[in-house]
Amino acid sequence: MTRREEREEAFLMLFEKEFAPEKSPEEIYGDAKDARDVEDSDYIRAVLAGVSEHRAELDELLDAHAHGWKRNRISGVARAAILLACYEMLYMADVPTRVSLNEAIELMKKYDEDKARVFVNGVLNAISRDERVLAKRNEQA
């Protein structure tokens, strides 16, 4: 699988996790592998486990930059794209920030409406300039 394909599968699994919060990342991964015949991927495993482990921090960033929007009012698709991109920006030094942003927008183009894409773009651009994200990226450099 290409990184783009892995990223899309990770995004889909994060979306699925929104509807099955009781399931562990490993269960979500296993179910998706069985249902969609997904190839084994260290990247997908890392994203699922990492988003789960750092969910409070990622939600805090989302809340801080989704001006006027409560998290529960944001579509599951948009939340999954934001969580994925935020995780990559904070914890995957090998993924440039602009790649995380661009890939999130490509996922939004495919899975949600234009208004949501614009919203996600604005939120992710603001998050990418957040002091916490910039500090973490500088530590990784």
C-alpha positions in Angstrom: 0.0 0.0 0.0 1.1 3.5 -0.7 1.3 6.0 2.2 -1.8 7.8 0.8 -3.7 4.5 0.8 -2.5 3.8 4.4 -3.6 7.3 5.4 -7.0 6.8 3.9 -7.4 3.5 5.7 -6.3 5.0 9.0 -8.8 7.9 8.4 -11.6 5.4 7.8 -10.7 3.4 10.9 -10.6 6.7 13.0 -14.1 7.4 11.6 -15.3 3.9 12.6 -13.8 4.4 16.1 -16.2 7.4 16.6 -19.1 5.0 16.4 -17.5 2.2 18.5 -15.7 4.1 21.3 -15.7 0.9 23.4 -13.5 -0.9 20.9 -9.7 -0.7 21.3 -7.5 0.5 18.4 -6.5 -3.1 17.9 -10.1 -4.3 17.6 -10.9 -1.5 15.1 -7.8 -2.5 13.1 -8.6 -6.2 13.1 -12.2 -5.6 12.1 -11.2 -3.4 9.2 -8.5 -5.8 8.1 -11.0 -8.6 8.0 -13.9 -6.6 6.4 -11.9 -4.8 3.8 -8.9 -7.1 3.3 -6.5 -4.3 4.4 -2.8 -5.1 4.2 -0.8 -5.1 7.5 0.6 -1.6 8.1 2.8 -0.2 10.9 1.7 3.3 9.9 -2.0 2.5 10.4 -1.3 0.8 13.7 0.8 3.7 14.9 -1.9 6.2 14.0 -4.7 4.3 15.6 -2.7 3.7 18.8 -1.3 7.2 18.9 -4.6 9.0 18.4 -6.1 6.9 21.1 -3.2 7.5 23.5 -3.1 11.3 22.8 -6.8 11.8 22.3 -7.2 14.4 25.1 -4.4 16.5 23.7 -5.7 16.3 20.2 -9.2 17.2 21.3 -7.9 20.1 23.2 -6.2 21.5 20.0 -9.4 20.9 18.1 -11.5 22.7 20.7 -9.0 25.6 20.8 -9.1 26.2 17.1 -12.7 25.2 16.0 -14.0 28.7 16.9 -17.7 28.7 17.6 -18.0 24.9 17.1 -18.5 22.3 19.8 -16.7 19.1 19.1 -19.9 17.0 19.0 -21.3 19.3 16.3 -18.4 18.6 13.9 -19.1 15.8 11.5 -17.4 12.5 12.3 -15.6 12.7 8.9 -14.2 16.1 9.7 -13.1 15.0 13.2 -11.4 11.9 11.8 -9.5 14.1 9.3 -8.5 16.6 11.9 -7.4 14.0 14.4 -5.3 12.2 11.8 -3.6 15.4 10.6 -3.0 16.7 14.2 -1.5 13.4 15.2 0.9 13.4 12.2 1.9 17.1 12.9 2.6 16.3 16.5 4.1 12.8 16.5 5.3 11.9 13.0 8.4 13.8 12.3 8.8 12.1 9.0 5.6 13.6 7.7 5.9 17.3 6.7 3.1 19.5 8.1 2.1 20.6 4.6 1.6 17.0 3.6 -0.6 16.3 6.6 -2.7 19.4 5.7 -3.0 18.6 2.0 -3.8 14.9 2.6 -6.6 15.9 5.1 -8.1 18.2 2.5 -7.9 15.5 -0.1 -9.8 13.1 2.2 -12.4 15.8 2.9 -12.9 16.3 -0.9 -13.6 12.6 -1.2 -15.7 12.0 1.9 -17.5 15.3 2.9 -19.1 18.4 1.5 -17.3 21.6 0.4 -18.3 23.6 3.5 -16.7 20.9 5.7 -13.5 21.0 3.6 -13.2 24.7 4.1 -13.8 24.4 7.8 -11.2 21.6 8.2 -8.7 23.6 6.2 -9.2 26.6 8.5 -9.0 24.6 11.7 -5.9 22.7 10.6 -4.1 25.8 9.4 -4.7 27.4 12.8 -3.6 24.2 14.6 -0.4 24.1 12.5 0.5 27.5 13.8 -0.3 26.6 17.4 2.7 27.1 19.8 2.4 23.5 21.1 2.6 22.1 17.6 5.4 24.3 16.5 7.4 23.5 19.7 6.9 19.7 19.2 8.0 20.0 15.5 11.1 21.9 16.6 11.9 19.2 19.1 11.7 16.6 16.4 14.0 18.5 14.0 
